[in-house]
Each structure stands twice: as C-alpha cells, then as structure tokens.
Amino acid sequence: MTQSSTTVPVRPAPRPGPADARPVIPAGDGVRRGLGLGEVRLTGGFWGDLQDTNARATLSHCLDWMARLGWLANFDRVAAGTTGPERPGWEFSDSEVYKLLEAMAWELARTDDPALADRYTALVDRVAAAQDDDGYLNTCFGHPGRPDRYTDLSGGHELYCVGHLLQAAVARLRTAGEDLLVRVARRAADHVCREFGPDGRQAICGHPEIEVGLAEFGRALGEPRYTEQARLFVERRGHGTLPPRPLLGPGYFQDDQPVRETEAWHGHAVRALYLAAGAADVAVDTGDEDLLDAVRRQWRHTVERRTYLTGGMGSRHQDEGFGDDWELPADRAYCETCAGIGSTMVSWRLYLATGDVRYADLMERTFFNVLATSPRGDGRAFFYANPLQQRVAGQDVLPDAENPRAEGGVRAPWFDVSCCPTNVARTLASWHAYAASVDGDRFTVLQYAAGEWDVRLDGGGRLAVRVSTRYPDDGAVRVEVLAAPERAVTVRLRVPEWAGNGVGDGAAATLTGVDGVTRTVAPGWAQCTAEFRPGDTVVLRLPTAPRLTWPDPRIDAVRGCVAVERGPLVLCLESPDLPSGIALDQVRLDPAVPPRAEGDGALVRVRTVGARVESFPYTPVPARPATGEEIDVRLTPYHRWAERGPSTMRVFLPVT
C-alpha cells in the first residue's frame, strides 16, 4: 500500500476479558500475537516481585502525589466552572492521571483488587465530569481564565493528553469491557477526528502520542476512522508546520522531516519514539510496507549508533534528545526512563510485525537496565534520567516536594515533570504481556520469568507450561509441560545475542529437549518440536559468567574503557565498594584478569593510580600507566545503583 491510500481494514473488536487483554493487538493479518494477561501468571522472581511492588506501593504513591499537588482537583474545577489563571501542574499534567488510570486497568486484570477498583471508579468519575459537551477534555485550555483551545499546538500537549486517555481506555476496554472511561475516550476521539480530520485543522501536536493512542483505540473498537486519523497525523508531520519555539528547532518536535524520509531518530527522544510506535501501528494496520520499512530503518540506525549499553536512548540534557552518531557520553547521558519505555513500545510492535529476534533482545536489555533501574526498591522513588557515570554523589532529595527532573543522582519521590513514575507503573502492570508470543502452533518465550503460562494456540487447543528460573541470577530456564494438544507443537526460546559461543568463561548456550539430548545453540532461536505430554521438560541454559564489553572506538567519550556485563545485566562500580580514600577516577581495570562472579555482580581486578596535583590538566608527555596497588573490587548490577544512598558510579572503566 502506498502513502496515498487511506483504506483501513475493519476487524471486529476482540472480546473483552483478561484472557485476551494485551496492550498491542494489530488489526492487520499478522502471523503472531502477544499473550493476553490472563494467559500468564508470574510467580515471584525478578519481574513478579517488581509487579507486586508496583501494585502494593507505586499506584497509590502516584495517586497520593497527584491529589496532594492539585492535579486531580484541576478536573473538579473544570466540572464546577471555577477555573482561573492559577492552575497547578504543567500543561500536560492531565496525561499523568490517564497513565495512572491505564496502570490501574491493567493491574485490575492481574489482581482484581476491590480497593483498587474503587479508586479507579472514583478517579474516572472526576475525569468524566470535566468533559465538555462536544467531547473536548483538557484542564489547561478552553475554560474561563485559561487560554483558548489549540492556541499552543507546539507546547500545549492537548492532543498528547488525549492520546494517553485513549491508551487508558484501551486497557479498560480490553480487560473489562466498555465503561464510563471508554465512553469518555470515544467522545474525545470523535472530537479530535472532527477538529483535525481531512476537512478540519491541518495541524499536529508538538508531542506525538495521539497517533499511537488513536491507532490502538481504533483496533480495540474495530473503528477504522481512528486509524485513519492516526495516519493523517503521521503523514502531516515533518513539514515544519508547528509554530517555532525559542531555542527549539522543528527537529525537537519531529517536524523537520517526514517519517518516511527519516534515517535515524533524532530530536526529543520520547517524542521520536512515540511517533515511531504510532507510525508502526499505522503501517501494519494499513499494509503500508514502505512506512514500516522506514521505522525499521530508523530502529537499526539508532540502535547501531545512538543507543547506550543499557538500552537507554537520548544523550543530550538540553533537549532531552538524541545526539549525533556515536555521541554517547557516559556522564551526561540523559537516557530518560520514558524514552526507554518508548523504545520497548517500538521494538514490540516491530517484533510482532516481523518476528526478528533483535527487537526482543533490545527489549530485554532495556527492561533490565532502564525500566527496572528507575524505581527504588520500595516503589516510592524514581530516576528520571539514567546516566552511566555519576561524578559527584547525589544530593539528598526533597521528600515532601517536587524535585528537579534529571539532576541529583538519587531517586526522587516526585518531580515537577512526573511523566516517568506513571509510565513505569503502566508498563510494569502489563509487563507479562510482552514476555511471549504465539504464531500458529508455535509458542515463543521471549523474556524469562518464573510463572505459569496457559496459552491458546492458533491451531486450536491449549498449551500450558510452568517456567522455573532464577533468571537473571542464573541462566537455567526450565519449561515443564502441564497440558498440550494431541499433535506436534513447538516450544521456542530466545537465545540472547550476548550468549554467543565463548562468552565469559567459554561456556555456550545449550538446549536440552524432551528426548534428554543436550545440544549447543547459537544466538537467535532454540526450539523443540514434539507431541508433548504432561511432565515433558525443555531446559535452556544460558552462560551468565561476567564478561567484558568493549565500546566501538568511534564513541569518543569512553574510548580506552571497558564495561562488564553478566547475563542481561549491565554492571557498574559504585564508590561504596572502593577502599577508603580511593576515588572512582583513580581506578584502572586490568582486562587480562577475567572478571569473576560474586553474588549477582562480579569481582574485577583493578590497579589504583595516585591523584595528581597539577596547575593545569594537560602535560607535554603521555600519562604514565597505572602503577599503584592491585585490588579486587565488586561490581553491582546497574539497576540497583544508589540503593545504598548517594554515591559516585561508573559503568565504563578505564583499562590499565
């Protein structure tokens, strides 16, 4: 299909209910699908524990902060007609309420918590009361004492907020059926289509999100008008139509190049990634291979040249954006948590469309080293930015007030721009929907977590398995069959790219099939096809010995340095693990001594160098090699850094 085509297939909306509910359900004739939330039940472990903490602490934490700061009361003032010049929160604070509603909807499908259901209902009532008769819904614009509607398309975020409202409604529609939130969202979407349709404003929003919201809402309702409006927004972008903003060019807003002509993601990272996710949805649902190829091309270029070892994206603080190729400074890495989540949104859509294992590999890297890094262990404080080096120990955060967005090096309970906590909440609540896929009679495990999986196969019948694993602490993944159809089916497991032969201690990944035969498997897919019987097991063993990872020499900021990884985890050196009196910049890693496993981290051999006292940081002769004391120091998983308090930290260590 070409750019000029507007044909959108009509597909009946899926039957609502947790068994089928999942964040992304392409309307095209794809050959694979993610699992419904009701097909997976995590039983503890790394991701199960994070989900439980999210449900127990993070959801109420977000709700309490938004109530305290007056963001919820903004809806009450609109409903009461008492708005005025003063309004708490940024223009986009409504979107945080919608992301929290989405998280609540996914969580209710997972746990069916009555108290959470009451909070959800009460919050929806407050939102619904603020909607105008024509479907417009926003607490910052269009009311007495406030700016008029759509008078600041560059920075007002009106359509961005609607996009998150639609995604919240998708979660509710797919998990419980139509309710008040879905009706509110339908009226808002209809308003957008009237206002910005072919005969309306030929305009776009400064922050993409309406595209992915409309596309998924159209899928959930089987309504092609919404998909067509998403397509219009994608095609309008890149022609410089947004009003300029001081110090921000059109590239910041993704309005400098049409999506089809863009080679790499650039500008504001979250904007770029949300737009790419929406473009992928439109491409799949309209059969537009050219548009899908453009998103794949952008993913490939960006991952190869503009992505951090952690999977983080965005290397510039000034515009929260991507840098040029190879511009990946460790200490000034921005790597916004929301950008990591946006990256997984794009990769998941591309995986469903293509089946390419690389997309699932990047999702694993980003899940463990960005998503899991942001929340503190108790689920009540978060990182906004995720640098790979902290030169000065962070300052204590304000426990009872909003904190700056990115600075500090300490997780903060809330930010003046708190997009990240609610984004983490909605992603963790639905995380298990991204862990596996089905196509035909093939069940593919993509992300490893302990749990039970009861899967409806496309060819009929069900395959039920129990996954036992301590991943990522241990590389053994045991899949036990509990029930299977009376025909041959395939169980397929992802072998990560990092698990190539000879990694770490020289071990290779292996797969033991139901016949008891163990064979070496290369990165990609390892599979077993059989007429399974209850009790049959398939075991994948991944090498999780610590390994050195060297940066491309074109990354100037970390040339002459090396990082250490263990399984999917990036490790780091923190100041609490150094001897007293030794600073991080006095340590040089000895790459001739292989790193050794230590708990869930690693021990590495380093040599210390004395601190020089000079009047100028440059000399006429090269610096001398490290000649100080040899010591072993412990590296810890990056996702846990700063859990022991403010510290200095670095991922890439200079070598001897």
N, C-alpha and C positions, 0 to 999 in steps of 0.2 A: 504494500500500500504506500502511496506517495504522500507528500506533505499536504497536497490539496484535498485529499479525501477526508470526508467527515463521517464516514459510515462507522457506526459503533454497534457491535453485536448486542442483542438483547438476550440476557440469560436470566432465568428465574432466580430470585434471591434464595440463597441457601436457607434451609430450615434452621431457625434459631435454636440454640442449646449448646451447653458447654462441650458436648462431644465433637461438634463441628466447628466451634468457635476458634478463630485464629486471626491475627492482625492483617494478613495479606492473603486474599483469595482472588487471583487473576481471573478475569472474565473471558480471556481467550481460551483456545483449545490447547492449553499446556498439558504436558505429559506427567507432571509431578506436582505434588501438593505438600505443604507443611502439615504437621499433625494438629488436630484440634486439641484444645486444652483438656478436654475430657478423655483424650487418648493417652495422656501422660500423667503420671503421679510421681513426683520426686520424693525420695525417702532420705532426707538429710544430705550429708555431703556438702561440698563447696557451694553449689548453687541452691540446693534445698535450704541450707542454713541462711543464705542471703535472702531468699524469698521469704522465709519465716520472719526474719528481722524486718524486712520491708513491710510486711503485713502488721507486725506487732508494734512497730515504732515509727517508721517513716511516714506512713499515711496520716496518722494522727498528728505527727510533728508538723507536716506541711499544712494541714488544715488549721492547726492552732496558730501558726505564724501568720497565715493569711487573714485569719479573723482578728488577730491582735493588731495588725498593721492597717486594718480598714479596707483591705482589698475585697473582702466579701461584702462589706457594707456598701461598697460602690453600687452593687446591684440593687440593694434596698433603696438607696437614694434615687436611682433612676425610676424604680417602681413607684416611689412616693412622690415623684416630681419635685424633689428638693435638691437637685444638682446645682452646682455653682462653680466659681472659678477655682476653688480649692478641691483637689481630689488626690487621695493617697495613691502612691504607686506610679510606675511608669505607664506609658500609653498601652503597653502590651500586658499589663498585669492580669487582665481577664484570661489570657491564654494559660496562665498557671492554674487557674481554677479548672479550666477544661482538661488540662493534662492530669490533674488530680482526679477528676471525675472518670477519666479513662482508666487510670490506675485502679480506682475503686471498682469499676465494672469488671475488669479482668480478674481482680482479686476475689470478687464475689463469686465468679465462676469457679475459682480454685478452692475456696473455703466455705462459701455460703454462711458468712458470719452475720447473724441478725443485727448486732450493734452497728456493724459497718453498713448494712443495708439501710438502717435508719438514718445514718449520717449522709449517705448517698441521696436518699429521698429528700431530706431537708435541704441539701445543697441544690439539688435540681429545682426545687420549688422556688428558691431565691433567684436562680438564674432565669427561670421561665417568666417570673413576674416582671423582669426588666426588658422583655422583648417588645418592640414596637409592633403596631398592628400590621405593618407591611412586611414583617419578618426581620427587619434590621435589629441587630443586637450588639451593643457596644456601650461601655460605661464612660468612655473618654470623649466621644464625639457625638454630635447630633442631639444634644439636650440643653435645656436652659443653663446659661452661664458657661457652656462648653463650646469648643469650635464646631463648625458645621461638618456634616458628614463628608468624607472623602476629600477634605481640603489639604491633607498632607499624606498623599499616597506614598511618598518616599519613606517617611519615618513614622507614620501613624499606626501601622500594623493592623488596620481594621480587618483586612482580608486574611492576614496571618492568624488573627484570633479566631475567625470563623473556621479556618482550616482545622485548628485544634478542637473546636467544638464538634466538627464533623467526625474527627477521629474518635472522640469520646463517644459519640452516638453510634459509631460503627461497633465499638466494643460492647456497648449495651445491647444493640440490636442483635448481634450475633450470639450473645450469651444468654439473653433473657427475652428477646422479642421487643416489639415496639412499646415504648412508654412515653412519658412526658418529654424526656430529654430527646428522644428520637423525633418527636413531633416538632419540638423547638428547632432542631437541626434541619429538618426538612423545610420548614418555613424560611430559615436563614439561607439555605442553599437556593431556594426558589428566588429569594430576593437578589442574591448575587447573580443568578442567571438573567434575571430581568434587567438589572442595573449594568452588567458588564457583558451581556450577550452580544451577538452579531450586530444588533441594532442599538446597542447601548454605548456606554463609555468604552472607547478603545484604549484601555488602560490596564496596568498591572499593579501589584503590591510591591513595595520595596523589599519585603522579606518573603520569599517563597514559602509556602506551606498550604495555601489554598489549593494548589494543584494536586498534591497527594491526598488532601482531605476530600476534595470533590471526587477524585478517581475512586477512592476506596468506598466512599459513601454511595457512589453510583453502583459499584459492584454489590454492596450489601443490600441495596433496594432493587437491583435489577433495573436501574433508571439510566438510560443512555444520555439523557440531557446533561447530567452532571459530568459524565466522562467527556462529553463534547465541550463543555465549558472549561474543563481542565485542559483539554487540548488547545483551546483558544489561548488560554493564559500562557502555556508553554511556547506556542508559536509567536506570541506577541513580544516575548522577552528578547532582549538583545539588540533593540533598535534605538536605544537612547531616548526613550520616551518619558522616563521618570524625571521630575524636576531635580536639578542639581542641589547638592548639599555642600556646605563649606568643608573643605579638606577631603571630601569623599567623591571620587570619580564614579562613572557608571559601572566600572568593573566591580566595585564593592557590592553593588546591588544585583550583579549578574545581568546587567542591562547593556553591556558593551558588545556582546557577540551573540548571535542566535545560537541556540542549544546545538543545532545540527553542525555548526561550524567550529565549535569549541573543541580544542585538542586536550586541554587539561583543566582541572578545577582550579579556580583562582578567585581572588577577592575574598569576601567574608565566608569563612569555611562552612558554617551552618547553613547559610543561605544557599551556597553552591550544592551542598549535599541534599538538602530538602528538595531543591529544584530537580536534581538528578533522579531522586526517588520518584517524584511526580512524573518526570519525563519517561522513566522506565515503565510506570503503570500505564501511561497513555500509549506508549509504543506497543506493549503487549496486548492491550485491550482493543487496539485498532489494527493490529497486524502490521505496524509500521516498522519494518526491519531496518530502514535507514536510521530512524531515530534511536532504535535500540542499539545499533552499531555505534552511534555517536556516544551513548552513555558507556558502553563497554570500552571504547577507545579512551574516554576520559578517565575511567577507573584504572585502566592499565598504565597510562602515562603517570597518573598521580601516585599510584602505589609504587611504581618503579623509581620515582624521582622526588616525591614531595611528601613522603609518609615516614613517620618516626618508627623506631624499632618496636615501640609499644603498640603500634597501630594508630597512634594519635595523629591528628591532622590539624594543621594550622600553626605556622611558625612565627607569626607577627602579632605583637600585642596591639599595635596602633589600630589595626582594623580587624582584629580577631580573625586574621585571614591567612591564606596560603602565601608562601614566599615563592621565589623563582625555583627552578630546578636545582636541587642539591643544597638549597638554603634551609638547613635543618640544625640551627644552633641548639645545643642541649640546655643551656642555662636560660635562654629566652624562649624556649618552646612554649607555645600557648596551649595547644592540644586541649581545647575546651571539651569538657565532658559531653556537652551536647553534640559537638562535632563527631566524637566517637560513636555516639548513638546514631547520628545521621549516616555515618559510614556503614554501620551494620544494616540500616534500612535499605541502602542502595545495594549492598552486597547480597542481602537476602533475596531481593527482587531479581537480581541478575542470576543468582543460583537457580531460582525457580524457573527462570526463562531458558537457561542454557544447560544446567547440570554441571557446570565447571567447578571442580573441587577447589580452585584457587579462592573462590568467593567465600566458601566455608572456612578455609584456612585463615583468611584475614579476619573473619568474624570471631574465630577463637582467640586470635591474638588481641583483638580489640576488647572482647568481653573480659578477658582475664586482666588486662593491663591498663584499661581505661575505665570501663564500666565498673568493675569491681574495686578499682582504686579510689573512686570518688567518695563513696560513703564510709564514714567511720564505723568501727565495729558495732557500735550501738545503734546505727542507723539514724542518728540525730545530728550529724555534721557532715560536710561535704567539701570536696575540692571542686572548684570551678575550672581552673586551669591545671594542667598536669605536666610541669617541666620535668626534664630528665636530669637536671642538676640544680641543686639549691646551694648557693654560695654562702648565704648568711642564714643562720637559724631563724625560722619564722617567729614573728611576734605573737603574743597571746591574742586570740581573737576576742571580740566583744560577745559575751554570751547572751546579752539581753538587747541587742540592737542589730540592725542590718550592717553587714560588713562589705568592704570593697570586693569587687568581683573576682579579681585574679591574684592579688598580691598576698604575701604573708607566709606561704609555705606551711600553713596549718589549716586543717579542715574547719570550716565555719558553720555555725548552725543555720545561718540565713544570710542572704546577700541582698543588696539593693536591686540587683537584677537576678532573681532566683529562678532562672529557667532550668538549671541543672538538677536541683533536688526533685522536682516533679517529673522531669524527663527520666531520671534514674528510677523513680517509683513506678512509672508506667511500663518501663522496659523490664524491670525485674518481675513485675506481676505477671507478665506474659512471656518470660524468658523460655519456658519449656516448649512453647510453640515453635521455636527456632531450632530445636535440638535434633530433629529427624525429619525425613520426608518419605513419601510413598509414590511410586510410579509403577502401575501395573501390579505385578506380583513381587515387586522388589521393595524391601524395607531398608532404608539407609539411615544409619546412625551418624549424625554429623557432629554433635557436641556431646562430650562424655560426662554423664552424671548418673548417680545411683538412683534407681527408680523402677517403676513397673510401667510397661507400655502395652496397651491393648489396642491394636491397630486394625482398622477396617481396610482390607485390601481392595484395590480397584477391580480385581478379577473375581471378587466375591469371597466371603468368608472372613475370618479374623486370624491375626497372628498376635499372640500375647507372649511377651518375654519379660524377664526380670534382668535388669542390668545391675551388676555388682562391681563397684570400683571405688578406689580411694583417690582417683584422679583429681587434681594433678600431682598429689604427693607420691603416687605410684602409677606406673604406666600400664598395669594389668586391667583389662576391661573384659569381664565375663558376661556373656549373654546366654541366659538359660531360657529355653523354650517352655512355655506353660501351656500353650494351645496353638494348633496350626491346622490349616485346611488339609484335606487328603489329596494333595498334589504337590509337585515340586515348587517351592518358592525360594527367594533369595534373600539372605541377610547380608547387607553390605556395610562395611565400616570404613570410616575415613582414616587414612594414614597421613598425618600432617607432613607438610613439606620439610619441617625440621627433623623428621625422623628418618632421614636417609641413611644408607649404609655407612658405617664407620663413624657415626656421630658420637661424641663424648668418649665413652670407654671402648668404642669399637663395636658395640652391640648393634644389631639390626632389628627392625620391627619384624614380628612373627605373627602368624595366624595359625591357630590350631582348630581344625574343623571337627565336625561330628564324628568323623572316622578316626579321630585321635592323631592324625598326621599333622605335624607342625612344619610349616614352610616359611621361608623368608618372604616378606612383602615389601615392595618399594612404595615410596610416597604416592598417594593417589587413592585408589580404592582397593580394599581387600574384601573378598566376598566368598560366601559359601552357599551353594545351591543344593537343596536336598528336599526329600519328603520328610519334614521334621516331625518328631514325636515328642510329647511332653518329657522333659528331662534331658533332651539333647542340649549340648552346650557348644558355643563358639567362643574362643578366647583370643583376643588381640593383646599383644604385649608390645608396648612402645618403650624405646630406650629413654630413660629420664635422667641419665647421668648429666651433670653440669657440662656445658660446652662453651667454647669461646665463639663469639660472633664479631666479625670484623666489618667495619663500615666501608662503603665504597669510597675510594680515595678522593673522589670529587666532592665529598662532604667536608669542606674545609674545616668546619668547627670541631670535628672530632678526629681529624687525621692524626695518626700516631697513637690512637686509643683503641681499646677493645672492650666489649661488653661480655657478660656471662649470662647465659640462659639455662633454664632447666625445665625440660618439657615445654609447655606453653608459656611458662612464666619468665618474664624479664626480671633479673636480679639487680640489686643496687647495693652500694656501700653507704652506710649511714655513720655519722660521727659517733653515736653511742657505742659502735663496735670497734672503734680505734683506741689504742692506748692513750692514756692521759698525756697531753702535751703534743700529740701528733694531729695535724690538720689534714683534711682531705687532699689539699694541693701539695702535700709532701709525700704522697704515696704513689709508687710506680709498680704496676703488676708485672710479674715475671711470667711471660707466656710459655716458657719452657717447662714450667711445672704445671701439670694438668690440674684444673680445679677438682675438688673432692666434695662429695655430697656431705651435707651437715644439716640434719633436720629437714626442713623444707627449703633450705637455702644451699649455700656452698661455702667451702673454705678455699681461699686463694692465697698464694704466696706473693707477698709484696716486699719491696725494698723502700725504705724511707730515705728521704733527702732532707738535708738541713735547710732551714729557712734563710735565704739570702737577705742581707740588708744592703740595699743599694739606693743611690740617689736618683736612679733612672732605670726603668725596667728593660733596658736593652744593653747589650755588650758587643764588643768587636769580635768576640770568639764564641763558638757554639757552647751551649750549656753542657756541662760535664755529665756523664752517665750517673745514674743513681748508685751511690757507693755506701749508703748507710746500712742500718740494721735490717736483716731479713726477718720478717714475722708473717704469721698466718693470720688473716682476718676473715671475719664471717660476712658473707653477703646475704641479704634478706630479700624475699620477694618484693618487688616494687609496689605491688598493690597494698602492702602493709606499711609503707614508709610513713614516718611521722606519727605512727600509732603510739609510740612511747613518749611523745612530746616533741616540741620544736627541735629540729636537727638540721645539719647540713647533709647533703646527699648527692651522689652522682651515679649514673648508670654506666657511662663510658669512662674507663680508667686509662690514664696514660701508661704506656708499657716501658719496661726497662730498656 
